[in-house]
Amino acid sequence: MSLGNCCREIMLVPHLAKYLHQSPAAIYALVHRGMIPYHKKGKRLYFLKSEILAWIKEGKQKSDLEQQAEVYIKNRKITKR
């Protein structure tokens, strides 16, 4: 991996705000609440694109069918044969 590719994987607050279509203040609020992965060096915050993508995927909502299946499995009585 060249240094150029590495730097494209690291974002600062303004870049992340633009990437997520949020304001910089919203990004700082997520950091303050510990809700978003970040790295801090001195006073500067850094965000790795791979960690941000994983964080977004963690928030994936289940479909109605997935939720119904989960409820069914939890509520189903297991009978011994």
C-alpha positions as CSV (number, residue, x, y, z in Angstrom):
1,M,0.0,0.0,0.0
2,S,1.5,3.3,-1.0
3,L,1.4,6.3,1.3
4,G,-1.1,8.0,-1.1
5,N,-3.7,5.1,-0.6
6,C,-3.1,5.2,3.2
7,C,-3.9,8.9,3.4
8,R,-7.1,8.4,1.5
9,E,-8.2,6.0,4.3
10,I,-7.7,8.6,7.0
11,M,-10.2,11.4,7.4
12,L,-10.3,14.5,9.6
13,V,-13.6,15.9,11.0
14,P,-14.4,18.1,8.0
15,H,-13.8,15.2,5.5
16,L,-15.9,12.8,7.6
17,A,-18.7,15.3,8.0
18,K,-18.9,15.7,4.3
19,Y,-18.6,11.9,3.7
20,L,-21.5,11.3,6.2
21,H,-23.5,14.3,5.1
22,Q,-23.4,15.7,8.6
23,S,-22.1,18.9,10.2
24,P,-18.8,19.0,11.9
25,A,-20.6,19.7,15.2
26,A,-22.6,16.5,14.7
27,I,-19.3,14.5,14.3
28,Y,-17.9,16.1,17.5
29,A,-21.1,15.2,19.3
30,L,-20.7,11.5,18.2
31,V,-17.1,11.5,19.4
32,H,-18.0,13.1,22.7
33,R,-20.7,10.4,23.3
34,G,-18.2,7.7,22.3
35,M,-20.6,6.5,19.6
36,I,-18.1,6.6,16.6
37,P,-14.7,5.1,16.3
38,Y,-11.9,7.6,16.3
39,H,-8.2,8.1,17.0
40,K,-6.7,11.1,18.7
41,K,-3.2,12.4,18.4
42,G,-2.6,15.6,20.3
43,K,-5.7,17.8,19.7
44,R,-6.5,16.3,16.3
45,L,-9.1,13.6,15.6
46,Y,-8.5,11.0,12.9
47,F,-11.1,8.5,11.5
48,L,-10.2,5.4,9.5
49,K,-12.5,4.8,6.6
50,S,-12.5,1.1,7.3
51,E,-13.6,1.6,10.9
52,I,-16.3,4.1,9.8
53,L,-17.7,1.6,7.3
54,A,-17.8,-1.1,9.9
55,W,-19.5,1.3,12.4
56,I,-22.2,2.0,9.8
57,K,-22.7,-1.7,9.1
58,E,-23.1,-2.3,12.8
59,G,-26.2,0.0,12.8
60,K,-27.9,-2.0,10.1
61,Q,-31.6,-2.5,11.0
62,K,-33.2,-5.9,10.6
63,S,-36.0,-6.3,8.1
64,D,-39.5,-7.0,9.3
65,L,-39.2,-10.6,8.2
66,E,-35.9,-11.0,10.1
67,Q,-37.4,-9.5,13.2
68,Q,-40.5,-11.8,13.0
69,A,-38.2,-14.8,12.6
70,E,-36.1,-13.8,15.6
71,V,-39.3,-13.4,17.7
72,Y,-40.6,-16.8,16.5
73,I,-37.4,-18.6,17.4
74,K,-37.2,-17.0,20.8
75,N,-40.8,-17.8,21.6
76,R,-40.9,-21.3,20.2
77,K,-41.1,-24.1,22.7
78,I,-38.5,-26.7,22.1
79,T,-39.9,-30.2,22.5
80,K,-37.8,-33.3,23.1
81,R,-38.4,-36.2,20.8
